[in-house]
Amino acid sequence: MFLRSKKKRYLTVTQNETLLYEGLWNELPLKEEVILEKSIEFFNDREPCVIHRSAVHMRLLAELEQLFSSPDFHSRFCTYTGFPADCRFSFSEK
């Protein structure tokens, strides 16, 4: 059995000096239109239930995690969240 780290990944998103988001990575809000689009793509579900919404959310976060060190991360992050292209983000663990 593998032990999971008890530390949680926090994300801070800012634009200029304005705080746009501060919270847990796995609670990052995603755009509704993206959730619906991906729900149709993944499940053929135009009106996703909580289970499908959650599955889409987890899948998109996993996709973003795979792109952390990629130049595509920032643009995909902004597309999925709706944050402006000039936003800055930083991660921390607690």
N, C-alpha and C positions, 0 to 999 in steps of 0.2 A: 504494500500500500504506500502510495506517495503522499507525503505531507505537503499541504499547500501552505504557502507563506501567509502569515496572518496580517502582513502589511497590505494596505489598500492603496491603490493608485489614484491619486487626486490630479485633477486637471484645472488649470487656471487659463482662461482665455481673455485677452484684453485687446482693445483697439485704442491706440494712442494711450491715454491714461485711464480710459473707461473700462471697468470690469464688465465683461459680457457673460462669463460663466465661471463659477468656482464650485467644484463638487467632485463626486466620485466619477471616475472614467466610465464605469458601467451604468451610470445614470445619465450620461450625456444625452441631452434632448436632440432628437433627429427630426427633420422636417416631415410634416404629415404627408406631403405629396411623395416623398421618397419612400416612406413606409408603405403607402398604398401601391406605388409603382412596383416595389420589390415584392409585396405580398401577391400581386398578380403574377409576377414573374416566377416566384418560388412555389406558390400554392394555387395559382389560378383563383384567387380569392379577392374579389373587389370590395368586400366589406369584412375586413379581417377581425376576427375575435381577439380577445386578449392573448390567447395562446399563440396565434399566428403573428400578432404584433410583437410579442416578446421574442419569438423565434427570429423574426426579421431583424429586430433590434440587435440581438446577440450576434447574428450572422454578419451584419454590417460592421459592428464593432470589431469582430474578429478579422474581417477584411482590412479594416483600418490598421489594426495592430500589425498585420503582416506588411503593411506599407510604411511603418514608422521611419525606417531609414531610407526610404525611397523618395525621389524628388516628386513623385505623384501624391504623396501623403497630404500635403497642404491643400491642393486643389480638390481632392476627393473629400477631405475633411470639411472644407467649406461648402461643397456641393451637398453633402449629406446633412449638415447642420444648419445651413443658411447663414453662418457667420460670414462677415465681409472678408474679401480676399486679402485685405491688409491686416488682418488680425494676427496676433501673436499668441502662442500658447507655451505653457511650461507644465511639466509633470513633476510630481513629488510622491513619495510614499510615506505613509504614517502607520 
